[in-house]
Amino acid sequence: MKGIRTSKWLLGILYILAFILLREWLLPVMELSNTNHLSLFLLFILLSFVFSLAKVSWWISAPIKVLYVFGAIHYIYLGKVFLSKDSIQVLFANMSSNIPVLINGNWESITDPFRTVLFFILLWMTTYLIRYWIEVRKNIFLFYALTVLYIAFIDTFSMYSADGVIFRIMITGLLLLGLLYISKLAERHNTAISAGTFAIIAVPLLFVVVGSGAVANLLPVKGPIWADPVPFLKAAVDSSEERSSGSGSGIAKSGYGLDDSVLGGDFTKDNTLVFEAEVERKQYWKIETKNTYTSKGWEQRTTNETQEVFFPGMEMIPPNQGSEDEVSIAELEMSEKYPFLIYPYGMTMAFASDDVLFVRLNDTGQYRTKIGESESSLDSYGMQFVEHDFSLKELRDTRMDSIVASEFTEFLQLPDELPERVRDLAETITKENESVYDKTKSIERYFSKNGFVYNQSDIATPTEDEDYVDQFLFDTKRGYCDNFSTSMVVMLRSVGIPARWVKGFAPGETGRNADGDRVYQITNNEAHSWVEAYMPDIGWMPFEPTIGFGGPATIDYDIELDLSDPEIPEKKEQEKPKKKEIEKVKDSKKNFSVVDIFGDVGKWFKANALVLLIVTAVVLFIGWKVYAARRKWLPKLLVPAYRSGKQDWENYSKRYMSLLKQLDRFGMKRKNNETLTAYADKVDAYFGGNLMKQLTNTYEEGLYGDDTLDHDWLHLKEIWEDLINRTSG
């Protein structure tokens, strides 16, 4: 990257200001995407700017950055600081699994570690652009303007609150523009500005920008001239989507409903807040299951009327959940009132006021809330739950002959009028699979690979002689969660796998509650349905066939996988390291901090503190001495490096420029306004003779007179070697 060199102390200030602007870019990304690795990415940006400031060659900085990215991915997803053979193999397999995904264009199946790598590459390119704008163009207005627009847009149309951010951006950006303009003026007039002179010019700028900004921030804020555009835009979008369905029955709004007997038709979005959940990670929120498919929708035909009553704080471990798993807490603040719990998978107990009872309906899995003898809705409640990992080894050992059909009659039910081609399709999809789990996964994956489309508009409703699932699978291939989940349940039952239809809410989006705490906000738009299938000797397991949704189940990859295994590209069920060699990851989205890293290896540092201190001191001392003495040893490398090259003008000009740099290191610095001829006279006066004069005359003849052929290159090379060797004495 070429350009007029700016002094390092000024570059340092400019990079600090650019770092502040980049941080403001990252903050909303971290919050809205629930990434929470801000310190990790900021360290990478800081490392890039330090390399730029120190003028580290690309062939040194690039490998270091690559190692940093690899180490960061290793730490985030494997929870380890130091690399090992097994962890490297796991990460390599994960990265390699994305190659067929990219080739097939299935972008949604890219694994999270690979997404993080792509984000690091984006940061790498951004820091390079900023370096170019600062050092070469000396104008960063475009980046500054984009930052202001980006933050304003995010603040207006998302849950991110930019209070104070705009003020910081304005101050930082104006200072950056002002300092760069001063540097640009100096370059334009070919004038070097000393640190003192620059401070005299910059201090008034600093005073005006910061002072005026502070005063403006303290002045009363006038109300907006125009009303908030967001409600208007949302209303316009919602109204544009309100088209009648194929049956002419009108449009329903999204949200949780009780009647599922007739499915189909359009839905319009409803952004009404249902509840806010304060929980560590995204969860699927379950309400109930239904067992009877009628060819038009779902009903619950009770076969087990038993109930269980729980008091607040009482154990209520559901099937297939082990108490040895890590315990988590979820706290819900309800905006819409329902007389039942909305709960995550693995709920072990619920908390509310002492006079509340939780009544579990065993046929649907629903928890009704009662106060006294009457059902009542709760304003808020808390839950304890465990996040269960399903063993892939156990899942792939499940066999169809282990399913006793008589015990699952209600979950194998199908209407007599179900078209035979639905059963035939299910058999075709699963015929190559042996285990119950693999058959189930084949049906789950079928929708994403066979032209199905997720949409809430232009959705058909079956006529009297049509089947809801048959119409979706063979005619329309267009629908929302009810279409996908119902079709999967029906196909599972068609091949003898017990399955049930589940209703609840998808995880929602992150936002801020009234106290400013980060929560998941679940609106009526997150009303959702999915599938639970029975795995022999394991129990009921959730599956997600709807395109664009991740699903609640997590898999413990306790067997070896090869790259052709269909489990590898799964978006949510990513490959995990072997238990014996690498610690299993419980939370791939935990907060990152430098303190965490040093805490993980604290014992090792304490045990070897003295040795580390001595080794570090020795290495730093040796490195400093070697660097300080580079003018003595560097010519020994330059001479053989240029000796083997072709003897022509191009190589000669390179040798001449390297000589100028070596003379600068030797202590004979060339002044900014000093001509090459005058400088050559000064060098020859010091060393004696006229060697530098001869080299300079040849260089100027080639540079200004275009005389690049008629020279004795071999003789000039000998003169250059003689002179550069003198500088090492």
Secondary structure as UniProt FT lines:
FT   HELIX           8..32
FT   TURN            33..34
FT   HELIX           38..53
FT   TURN            54..55
FT   HELIX           58..78
FT   HELIX           85..96
FT   HELIX           98..104
FT   HELIX           107..109
FT   HELIX           112..132
FT   HELIX           133..137
FT   HELIX           141..157
FT   TURN            163..164
FT   HELIX           165..188
FT   TURN            189..190
FT   HELIX           195..218
FT   HELIX           229..241
FT   TURN            246..247
FT   STRAND          252..253
FT   STRAND          267..268
FT   STRAND          273..279
FT   STRAND          285..290
FT   STRAND          292..293
FT   STRAND          298..299
FT   STRAND          307..310
FT   TURN            312..313
FT   TURN            319..320
FT   TURN            323..324
FT   STRAND          327..334
FT   STRAND          343..344
FT   TURN            345..346
FT   STRAND          347..351
FT   TURN            354..355
FT   STRAND          356..361
FT   TURN            362..365
FT   STRAND          366..371
FT   TURN            372..373
FT   STRAND          374..375
FT   STRAND          380..386
FT   STRAND          389..391
FT   HELIX           392..395
FT   TURN            396..397
FT   HELIX           400..402
FT   HELIX           405..411
FT   TURN            416..417
FT   HELIX           420..430
FT   TURN            431..432
FT   HELIX           436..446
FT   HELIX           447..449
FT   TURN            450..451
FT   STRAND          453..454
FT   TURN            464..465
FT   HELIX           468..470
FT   HELIX           471..476
FT   STRAND          478..479
FT   HELIX           481..494
FT   TURN            495..496
FT   STRAND          499..505
FT   STRAND          509..512
FT   TURN            514..515
FT   STRAND          518..523
FT   HELIX           524..526
FT   STRAND          527..535
FT   TURN            536..538
FT   STRAND          539..543
FT   TURN            547..548
FT   STRAND          554..556
FT   TURN            563..564
FT   TURN            566..569
FT   TURN            579..581
FT   TURN            588..589
FT   HELIX           594..600
FT   HELIX           602..607
FT   HELIX           609..628
FT   HELIX           630..643
FT   HELIX           649..666
FT   TURN            672..673
FT   HELIX           676..687
FT   HELIX           691..704
FT   HELIX           713..726
FT   TURN            727..728
//
